[in-house]
Amino acid sequence: MNRPLPEPAAPQPPRSARSADAAAGIKNLQQLIELRWIAVIGQVFTILMAHYTLGLTLPLREMLLVVGCLAVFNVVSLLRMRTAVVVRNTELFLALLIDVAVLTVQLYLSGGTSNPFVFLYLLQITLGAVLLRGTYIWSMVAITLMGFGVLANHHLPLDLPQDLHQGLSSLYVIGLLVCFVLNATLVVVFITRINLNLRERDARLAAARRRRVEEEHIVRMGLLASGAAHELGTPLSTLAVILGDWQHDKRLAANPALKEEMDEMQTQVQRCKSIVSGILLSAGETRGEASMQTTVRTFVDALADEWRRTRSMPQFIYDNDFGADTPMVSDTTLKQMVFNVLDNAREASPGWVRLAVSRHADALRITVTDTGPGFSPDMLAKLGTPYQSSKNRPGGGLGLYLVLNVARTLGGSVAARNRPEGGAEVTIDLPLSAVALAGAKT
């Protein structure tokens, strides 16, 4: 009976997509912290130089107290950044408001709008335009305009002559020049770094969206394969029963050639049933076939023997250097994963394939080697990405992608390289804790 394919669950946004904004926010907060340390050092230097070197009368204690408060706030921001919690627009907006408030108080204590450093408001607006979105940006513009308007009417006097006609001999012109250089330098340095953070965030978001589309496509293909496997299960079982009856028929068994062909047909039917079971198991389903307790050495020995019997391979080298055996439960998914890599190696190198099994620290290492043309640099760079294939056929390139995802599910890894002497090598590392029988000693 035909079974309708189940509808896939609505996919959740990838975790990498949710973390992209968080990473960019933390980096942008770090840029503000670094900028604020420069502001603290610059303000202390400017205040002391103006008071003691240029002889300007300033409320030294109050202005240094404001700088101290800014430094304390920066230490708090530094501790907050190390919590690695998401930094949202609201938090960046409040941090910029603190900077604007400190600048406003310092300008109030040192001449208001007559102070050439009043143009540092433009730096705050620029930072807000890059870091913030929507109404936050215009709120920054409105707040700085309000601060400028308040300072125009309310400020402590600053004994700084407005002698612009003296050119660079004028203290006011020199102050404007210093303010311009400071604004230009900080804008170039920090806006460039902030834009880099934002571009990295956009790249991570684009990669996350691409992975999401790929995963949705793989899920749909898995559902289709699962449905096909269900449909194939019944006729394969029927064929197995019929072939079993034929093998017990004395008239057919008396013909050696016919008996050999029936044995081969039975082998291929069993192989098809094993493939169907592997598809269903990979999809989270089973065909009701019980798992068997075995050992790692026995499992890989049987795996290598079955692959050798069911494939036409002139030279297949199998080396089992696993060492002391370890109990495990036979896993069809693991077997199909290794078969997939071996089949790919056989297609690339029809004359010679080597399978090596060893113990590497606390992991089972499976290495498949061939003498084919090897992987292209682009395929090695995109290892684990679907549809990366050298076979140039529609739908190709899923084998290694599925192998890598099965290995990741078991807590392992997959690596591929081209051998200097020619050919390719794929290495699968699986922690023994993931494949060994629970409670067994390794």
LOVO-706391 format. One record per residue (C-alpha): residue in three letters; x, y, z. Coordinates in pm, whole numbers, plus 50000, padded with zeros to 5 digits. Example, Ala and Ser with C-alpha at 12.3 -4.5 7.8 and 13.67 -1.06 7.14 Angstrom:
ALA512304955050780/SER513674989450714/
END
This chain:
MET500005000050000/ASN501355034149907/ARG502295056050198/PRO502055094050164/LEU505295111550245/PRO505115130550574/GLU505365168050558/PRO508685180950692/ALA508515201151009/ALA508915238550972/PRO512675244550992/GLN513995266351269/PRO516475294051189/PRO520005279751198/ARG521915286151516/SER524745301051312/ALA522295326651171/ARG521125336151520/SER524685339551640/ALA525845361251349/ASP524215392851487/ALA525475384251836/ALA529075380851717/ALA528895413551523/GLY527315431251823/ILE530075419552058/LYS532765430551813/ASN531125464551768/LEU530915468652146/GLN534625460452159/GLN535285488251907/LEU533375512952125/ILE535355502052431/GLU538655507452251/LEU537465541252124/ARG536405550852476/TRP539865542552616/ILE541335565752355/ALA538825592252464/VAL539805587952831/ILE543525591452758/GLY542935620052513/GLN540755639452756/VAL543245636353042/PHE546085647652815/THR544085676752669/ILE542795688953006/LEU546225688553172/MET547925704452872/ALA545315732052840/HIS545425739453212/TYR549135737653285/THR550795744752947/LEU548415768752775/GLY547365785353098/LEU543625781753043/THR541515782753355/LEU539535750253379/PRO537545732953658/LEU540235706453676/ARG538755685253953/GLU535285683153799/MET536565675353451/LEU538895647653575/LEU536015633653781/VAL533925630853463/VAL536825612953291/GLY537045588953587/CYS533325580953558/LEU533815573753187/ALA536705550053269/VAL534565531653526/PHE531765527853273/ASN534265514153023/VAL535475488053273/VAL531845477353327/SER531375475152950/LEU534505453852923/LEU533215429453185/ARG529835428353013/MET531465420652677/ARG533205390152824/THR529825374752915/ALA529365367552540/VAL525655375952567/VAL523895390652264/VAL524575428052222/ARG521485444452076/ASN520925478351914/THR519385491852233/GLU522555484952430/LEU524785500952168/PHE522445530952160/LEU522625535252540/ALA526425532052530/LEU526625559652269/LEU524275581052480/ILE526725577952772/ASP529515589852544/VAL527375619152426/ALA526485627952786/VAL530145627852894/LEU531125649452596/THR528305673652675/VAL529345677053041/GLN532975682752944/LEU531975709352692/TYR529725725852953/LEU532715728153188/SER534975742352917/GLY533185769252718/GLY530235751752554/THR529935758352179/SER532945781652193/ASN535115751152255/PRO536515738651920/PHE536035702552037/VAL532265706952007/PHE532585691551661/LEU533255657751827/TYR529465654951825/LEU529855645951457/LEU531925615451553/GLN529105602951777/ILE526555607751498/THR528805589451253/LEU529215560051490/GLY525465559151546/ALA524785559151171/VAL527065528851125/LEU526125508651434/LEU522425515951477/ARG519275511451274/GLY515955528651223/THR514835554651474/TYR517955550551686/ILE520025569351427/TRP517705599351414/SER517405598451791/MET521185603051808/VAL520925632851571/ALA518135648651779/ILE519945643252110/THR523215658251986/LEU521305688151844/MET519625692952181/GLY523015690952353/PHE524435716852114/GLY521465739852179/VAL521795736852557/LEU525535743752543/ALA524955775052334/ASN523085791052625/HIS524415773052933/HIS528125767452994/LEU531015778453207/PRO533155804853036/LEU536445795652870/ASP539135821952837/LEU539915812952476/PRO540205842852236/GLN538335839651906/ASP541315852951709/LEU540665834051386/HIS542505860551181/GLN545835848851328/GLY545635815851142/LEU547655787451291/SER548925811151559/SER545415811551707/LEU544715787051990/TYR541155783451865/VAL542315774451513/ILE544835749651654/GLY542005734351860/LEU539855731651546/LEU542745715351362/VAL543315690051642/CYS539575682551653/PHE539485677751274/VAL542495654251274/LEU541015634951567/ASN537625631551398/ALA539125621351063/THR541525595851214/LEU538935579351438/VAL536345578451162/VAL538735562050916/VAL540115536651166/PHE537035526751359/ILE534405529851088/THR536575507650867/ARG536835481551142/ILE533115483451223/ASN532235479450855/LEU534495448850846/ASN532555434351141/LEU529285440950965/ARG530515425050642/GLU531645394250835/ARG528195392550995/ASP526515394950654/ALA528785367650520/ARG527895344850813/LEU524205351550762/ALA524485344050390/ALA526335311450465/ALA523705302050725/ARG520875308350478/ARG522655287350215/ARG523135258750461/ARG519485261150560/VAL518365257850197/GLU520745228550146/GLU519515211250462/GLU515865215850362/HIS516635200450023/ILE518475171250185/VAL515555165650424/ARG513115163950134/MET515385139949949/GLY515615118750264/LEU511825117650293/LEU511575107349928/ALA514225080449974/SER512495068250289/GLY509185064850106/ALA510865046349819/ALA512605023150067/HIS509265014550228/GLU507795006249888/LEU510814984949788/GLY510804965050111/THR507804943150026/PRO508834932149672/LEU512384925249791/SER511074903150070/THR508844885149817/LEU511804879449585/ALA513874866149876/VAL511134841049966/ILE510744829449603/LEU514514825449562/GLY514634805849887/ASP511974782249754/TRP513854778049427/GLN517044769449613/HIS515224741049790/ASP513734727949466/LYS515664695949381/ARG515064699549007/LEU516544734548998/ALA519334725849241/ALA520424697549008/ASN521484722948747/PRO524874737148867/ALA524774767748639/LEU521224776348744/LYS522074770649112/GLU525044794549081/GLU522834821148926/MET520224817049203/ASP522924820949466/GLU524104852949297/MET520514865749275/GLN520014858149646/THR523214877249728/GLN522104907549528/VAL518604906949683/GLN520164906150030/ARG522384935149930/CYS519324955049814/LYS517554947350142/SER520634959250332/ILE520664991850134/VAL516954997250203/SER517524990650574/GLY520365015650573/ILE518175042350410/LEU515425037350665/LEU517845036750955/SER519455069150834/ALA515965084450824/GLY515325073851185/GLU513245043151099/THR513865005751105/ARG512524975850915/GLY512194954851228/GLU515534937151182/ALA517244932151518/SER520654946751586/MET523404922451677/GLN526034924251947/THR529494919951802/THR533004934451833/VAL534794961751642/ARG537214937651471/THR534434913351380/PHE532254941551250/VAL534894956751021/ASP536054922150907/ALA532484913450805/LEU532074947750645/ALA535214943250433/ASP534224907550337/GLU530714917850233/TRP531984946750024/ARG534544924049854/ARG531874897749775/THR529284921949639/ARG531624942949423/SER533764933349131/MET537174945949239/PRO540444932749089/GLN542564942749387/PHE541094951349728/ILE543564954950014/TYR542204952250367/ASP544354958650676/ASN542914955351027/ASP545354969551283/PHE542734978651542/GLY544504959751819/ALA542674948352134/ASP539064941452043/THR536124961252182/PRO532454950252209/MET529944970052002/VAL526484967751847/SER526474964051468/ASP525254995951306/THR523824995350955/THR524275032850920/LEU527985029850996/LYS528335001450746/GLN526545021050475/MET528735051250549/VAL531925031050492/PHE530395014250185/ASN529685048750042/VAL533325059250073/LEU534525025849931/ASP532115028549637/ASN533375063549559/ALA536965050949573/ARG536055021849342/GLU534545045749087/ALA537685067449094/SER540085037849098/PRO538485006448944/GLY541654985848974/TRP542844991449333/VAL541275002149665/ARG542634998550017/LEU540684998150344/ALA542675002250665/VAL541235000751018/SER543225011651322/ARG542865025751673/HIS543965061951707/ALA543965072552074/ASP540345066252183/ALA538925066351831/LEU538225041051558/ARG540045052551245/ILE538865040150904/THR541015049950606/VAL540065044250242/THR542775049249980/ASP542645047949600/THR544925054449302/GLY542505076249108/PRO542885112448995/GLY542295125649346/PHE540185154949464/SER540225188649293/PRO541375218049510/ASP537855232349499/MET536345199849631/LEU538885198049915/ALA538145234250007/LYS534395226850018/LEU534575192750184/GLY531215184050336/THR529235207350108/PRO526515189949904/TYR526695187349527/GLN530505188749516/SER531275160549276/SER533745151949002/LYS531185129748826/ASN529415158848653/ARG525965144148679/PRO522745159148822/GLY522295151749192/GLY525885140349236/GLY528075150349526/LEU525805139549812/GLY527765108449916/LEU530635125050100/TYR528245151150242/LEU526075123950399/VAL529175105250522/LEU530425136650695/ASN527045143250858/VAL526765107350988/ALA530275110351134/ARG529375143451300/THR526255127651448/LEU528495101751613/GLY530875128751735/GLY533525120351478/SER535145137251180/VAL536005131250816/ALA539165143350642/ALA540195140250279/ARG543495146350105/ASN545405138849789/ARG548385115849830/PRO551775128149702/GLU552255095449509/GLY548825099049346/GLY545285090349439/ALA543095101749726/GLU542665092450090/VAL539565096650307/THR539945092250682/ILE537005087150918/ASP537635091151292/LEU534865079251526/PRO535135080351906/LEU534985045452052/SER532455058052307/ALA530015063352018/VAL530395029051857/ALA531395006352146/LEU528834986552346/ALA527685006252650/GLY529444995352964/ALA532234977452780/LYS535824984852864/THR537964999252590/
END
